[in-house]
């Protein structure tokens, strides 16, 4: 009917009755005809003529409320049971405006007989095929249903329950009151979600609806066209009571993509992060209030991955399964089981989760708590064996846009161990972002390695596996940060107790260690707060504070490791560590581990590559520390070195110890340096420093010079070389400032303030040997060697050079005699008595007493012994003793010519001499005193007086002759004694005795009194002889024919003068003297001649010295004097 048509007038009751009667009659006729026809056409398909098609269309349109129905061919068939069925082809339903509403390829309906007999055409069963159905959900969640491509909606509702309610009203209409079944075949269903921008096409589907009274059951099945490489299908069933809100439904899916399922309902939208097919079943319903009831689901998830966006790296799994229920009223998911299997392991969990925001159709968050009942993990097969966990729980919050899992609490309990963790996992546009923190209360080293994959921080893990053993690890903390495009940021730490730590393969481990290990980024460190190291020799070192560091764990090959060593122990314990490979410090130096006693506190770093067979060249270390209460009797054999504190410094090139200490009781400083070489070229160690040079040091080394030769204190620099296979070698030098030296035997001393030079080189051992020593100070030069006996006392000192001033230059040996003064052997050289300081025992009564007690012997061999400027003994040999001052015998030649012998006797702290010869004339000639003298015997006595080189002497000559003496000839010629001249020119003048008393000084001889007496003449003399200028200034009396003239000598005052004598003087050169004779003096008696000449010289007094007693070892009888 169109809007322009006039509405039909209401029919009158009579009219309705009339129509009714005709209708009834017509129906009876139709029934009759139909019955006859049916009998004839049972099982046959009859195509309806056009008028029937029109009547059918008209009949159907009457019940379509103005909708237009178009169809093609119409067919009838009567089945067994007399039930007619009508079939329509190419059915199209349009609106009054002509808009397509539904299209079907085929529609068939069987008619209900009872209504039909009553004149009502009602379908009993309907079969449809070739339908294209579109169900669309807009952005607000409203649903619309269309039958046909591009067709207008046939139904709209705010949600699916409302649409079902609308369908119920259709089924409750009178036109479908006889309907018991609807079957739709070959249906294509298009699902469109405009809000999500997604569409799905389900093809080859079927829908089976059955109705029993008011109960309706719908069963469907479709294949999902997903475009994936696997086939997907869906089956569903729905049961309800018409007119009542209660309903039940079930859905079974096979290999449906997780994403497709997640988009259907916000409660399962958490599945959208999976890239995997899902098979399973869902059961649910609607209660009497029209509210959704509990939904149960069983899902089998095939192999796939977790991948929230294409940029995130997929987390793959081989399969998963979950059984859960969903309570819409509480928005609660209850997981009876959730299990996942993958190459990383398998987990099974149960728990609950609250889904927030489903009322808006969008999952805002999922907050859940899961309990893992079974867990076996081996991520990426990194572990040697899967990690099995007894029990675990997790509290988490999931958000999908963007994807983020917040872990509030993860608790893992396994074999009395408790792990707590928290953090989040997020999918950024550029990849995964992970932040995970946690704690672990306790574990063993083996358990830690079981949790620690080999590919995660492999270098620290390898180090822990090899070097951190035994004990318990507690209070573990860890943190992981993964940021796309950056290296993983790792942190972990744990405490350890009663653990064994090996900081380096070359060192023994620290046991009973307590401390902490940490991994921060690329840095791994282990610190021991307590621990002890047991050395190879059983000594113990406190290693508290020692640490090990790998600065950069990203280095794959030979990563550097740094051990920061802090240790306290005994000196042998620390040296034992230094003697391990590759240093072998003590073995290379051939020094014992027990080099010293004391306590060592050391700090340092040892850097070495983490590889096998580390060489010394691969290492770099720096050590500092101190050694306290040090004592050693090894470094200096036979002596004790001690120090309250020494500083220690070392690196890969050398080890040093330095500080102040004592050698015995002698203060010193020392620096021990041990270079480090390879095993084939060991290097010598060295001790260098300063030491107090004092009598105490000399006593320390049992030196014979300790008390007698040294006083005060100075400083010496020394170096002690300790080389493998060789005895220790000591060298020392000093400027001798502050040291007073004295050699009393030489009359030499050095004041303490006077500088000098001392140099010593000593080979130390069982028998110390001074290879060389040198002293230069205050005019003394001594160079030589020295050896010692088993007792450490001096055995022999050899002076290659011993020079004092300009008076001594000899080679000398000193032969040790234990605690007594050493014997001395002079083996050549020169001695000048003019400046000599040697004397009787070296210093007065005390020295004499010392010499007497020691009995020191002196053996002398001299090339030259200079007595005066013109007199020397050559080839001098003597043997002397200090028993009671310097005494002994000697022999030599005067000026290398006439032999003499004599004695040395102590006189007033110096030496006196007694010399005798059997060739007096030769002595005078050799001494250049009287070259014309011949024969006779001589005794000469010299006693020291005054300064050096000065002596008071006496001379006694017997039976000598004087021949061709210029001075004598001139004297005799002056007094015209022709006979005497002839005698002197012939055999010579004979003198029975010559006596004199004189003083010898370095530059002159003063004759106090002299006489010469013979048969032919007598002579007296006094005056001076200048030995430097070789001039004479003598005077005296000559008495010719002394044998007769001597009768008058009783009245003469001087020996050698007769009754008649002449005064004379001799002056000038000794070779051609000037003679003056006073002839008148011959007329004067002897006592008057003294008035005619100068007085004889007198010996000057020596201050503080008693009168000198002349040395005369013979008993003078006076025979021959007159």
C-alpha positions, 0 to 999 in steps of 0.5 A: 500500500502506498501513501496515496491510497485511500485506507480501506473502510472497516468491514461490517460484521455482515460483510465479514461473515459473508467473507468468512463463509466464502473463505471456508467454502473455498478452503474446503474446495482447496483442501479437497483439490489439494488432497486429490492432487497430493495423492497424485503428486506425493514426492513430485516437485511442481513448478507453480504457474505465474498466477500462483506465484503472484498469489504466493507473493501477495500472501506473504507480503500481507505479513511483511508490513509493507515490505516487498518480496521478489523471487524467481521460480516457485516450486511445490513438493508434498512429502510423505506425511502430506506435508507440503513444502514451498521453494522459492529461488532468488529471493529478494526482500526490499523496503517499500522504497525499494532498498534491498534488505535481504537476498537469498539464493534459495528459500524453502518452507514446509507448511504446518498442516493444522493452520493450513486446514484452518486456512492459515499458511504458517511455515513449519520448517524453513530452509535457507541457502546462499545467504550473505549476512553482515553484522556490524558494530559501530564505534559505540558498540551498537549492533546492526544485522543485514541480509545481503551485500549492501542491504539495509539492516533488518535489525538493530540493537544496542547489544547482542542480548537486545538483538536476541530479544528482538528475534524472540519477538519475531519468533513469538509472532503468530505468523511463526507460531507453527515454526519448529526449525530453521536451517540456513546453509551456504551462508557467508557472514561478514563481521565488521567492527567499525570501532576497531577498524577490523572485519572478518569473513566467515564462509561456508557456514550453516545455522540450525535453529530448532524450536520446541514449544518456547525453547529455542536452540541454535547451532552454527558452524563457519570457516573463517577466511583469515588469510593465514597459512592455517584453516580456522573454523568456528562452531557455536550453539545458543539455547533460550526460552522465547520471551524469557531472558535466560539463555545459554551459549557455547562457542568452539573455535579451531585455529583462530588467531589470538588477535581475532578472538581478543577483538571480540570482547574486552574481557579477553582482549589480553590475547591480542599480544599473541601471534598464535592460533587458538582452539577451544570452547567457551560456555556462558549464558544470561540469567533471568535479569538479563545479565551475563552469567559466568563464562567458562573457557578452555583454550589450547594455544598453538605454537606462536609468539608474544609480540605486542607490535611488529618492532618488538622481538617475538617471544616464542613458545611452542604451545599454551593452555588455559582453563578459566572462568569469567564473572562479568558481574565482578569483572573477574577472570579465574584461571584454573590453569594457565600453562606455557611450553617453550624452548625456554621451559614450561610453567603452569599457573593458576590465579585470578585477574580483574579486568577493568574497563570492559564496560566501555568495551576497551580493556583498561587494565588487567590486575591479577595474581598467579600462583605457579604450581610447576616451573621449569625454565631454561631461557634460550637454552643458556643454562646447563640444566633447567631451573625447577621451582617449587612454588612461585607467585606473581602480582601483575598489572597488564595494560595493552595500549601501550603494552605494559606489564607491571610486576608488583611482586614476584615471589619464588620459593625453592628449597628454602630459598626466597626470591622477590622481584618487581618491575615492568615489561613494556613494548615501545615503538622501537622494541622491548623495554624491561626493568626488573629488580629483585632480591634473593635471600640465600643460595649456594655457589652452585645454585647461583650458577644454576640461576645464572645463564652462561651468556649473561655477563659470561666473564663474571660468571666464569670468574665466580664459577672458578674462583668463588666456591664453598660457603653461602651467598645471602642478601642477593640483589639484582636489577635488569634494564633493557632499553631498545638500541642500547646495551643491557644494563645489569646490576647484581650483588650478593653477600657471601660468608665462609667462602673460598675466593681465588683472586688470581690463579698465581695466588693461594685462595682466601678462605673463610671469606665474608664480603660482597660481590656486585655487577654494575653495568659492565663492571664486576667487583668482589670485596672481602670484608674478612678472609685469610690466606694460607700460604704454601708454607702454612703461614696466615695472611689476613686478607680483609679488604681485598677485592677483585674487579673486572672493569669491562665485562664486554671485552670478550678475549683476555679481559683485564682483571684487577685485584686490589690487595689488602693483607696483613701477615708475617714477613715470611708469609708475604714473601711466600706469596711473592715467591709464587709463579710467575714472580718467583721473587725469592727463588730467583734471588736465592733468598730464603722465605725466612729472610726476616721477621716482622708484620706486613701490612700491604695494599696494592693492585694487581692487573692481569688478563683473565686467561691461562698461563699469565706471564710476568710481562702480562701483569701490572701491579702496584703495592704499598705498605709497611713492615713493623718490628722487622728483624733479620740476620740473613741480609747481613750474615752474622749481624742483626738488622732491625727496624720499628717500621719500613715502608714497602713499595712495589710494581712489576719492575721492582719491590722496595722496602725502606726506612730507619732501623739498626744494625745491631745497636747502630742507627741506620737507614735502609732501602731494599730493592729487588728488581723483577726479571723473567725466570731466565734472567733473575736480577740481584736485589740491593740494600742501600742507605746510611749508617752511623760510623762510630766505635759502636759500628766497629765493635759490631764487626769486631774491628780492631780499630773500634776503641783505639782508632775511632771516636765520635760519630759520622754517617756512611752511605752503603750499598749491599748487593744480593745476587743469586749464587754470590755472597752478599757484597757491601760497599760504603762511603763516608766523608768522615765528618763527625768522626775522629780517627787516631792511629797512635802507632803512627802518631796520626789523628783526624779531628772530628770536624775535618772531612775526609774520604772513606770507601769500603767494599766487603764480601759478606759470608761465613768468612767476611772479606774486605776486598778493598778499603780506602781512607783519605783524611788529614794527610793519611792515605790508606788503601788495602784489603781485610779478611776475617776468620770464622769467629768474625774477628779480623784475620789480616789487613793488607795495606797496599798503600799506607801514607801519612803526610810526607814522612810515611809511605809503606805497604803494611799488613796487620795480623789479627790476634783476637781481642788483642792489638794486631801485629804489624808487618811493614813490607816496604816503603819509606819512613822519614823520622824527621816528621814521624809521629811514631813512638813508644806505644802510641800515647803515653802511659795508657798506650804503653800499658795497652801495648804491654798487655797486648804484646803487639809485634811490629816487623819492619822492612823499609826501602828507606828510613830517613833520619836527618836531611842527609842521613838515611838508612836503606834496606832497613829491617827490624823487629819490634815489640809494643810490650813495654813501649816500642822496643826492638832491633834493626839493621840497615845501611847508612845512605845505602852504603855502610851497614849499621845495626841498632836498637829502638827504645821508648823515650818520652812517648817517642823512640830513641835509637842506639846505632853501632857499626864496625866501620866508623869511618864508613859511617862518617863517609856514608853520612857525609860527615867526614869523608876521609875517616877510615876504620874503627868502631862506632856507637851512636845514641839518639834520644828524641827531644823537642819537635819531630826530627830533633835528637840529643845524641852522643858519639863514641868512635874507637881506633879510626884514621883520618886521611887527606881531610881538607879541613884537618890539612888546612889546620895542620898547615896553619900551625906548620906541623910538617910531620903530622901533614906527612902522616896524614898524607901517608897512612893517616892520623890515628885517633884512639877515640873520638867522643862527642855530645851534640843535638841533631835538628832537621837542618843542622847539627850542634856540637856541644862538646867533641874530642879526638885523641890520638898519639899524634895529636889531640883535638877538641871541637864545638860549634854547628854544622849546617846540613842544608847549606853544608857549611861549617862553623866549628872551633876548638883546640888542636894539640900536636904531639898529644902523647907528650902534650897530654901531660899538661892536660891536667890543667886543661878544661876540655878533653883532647886538649894538651898543655900546648894547644892552638885555638882554631876555627873552621868556617865555610864549605865543608869541602873547602873550609876556611881555617884560622889558627891563633898562634899566640894561644899556643903560649897560653896554658889550657885554662887561659885558652878559654878566654881566647875563644868563644864559649861552646854552645849549650843545649837549649831547655825543652819546655815540660821535658826533663833533662835528657838522659843519653842512650848508651847501652854500653858501660863506659870505663873511660879507658882511652880518653886520656 
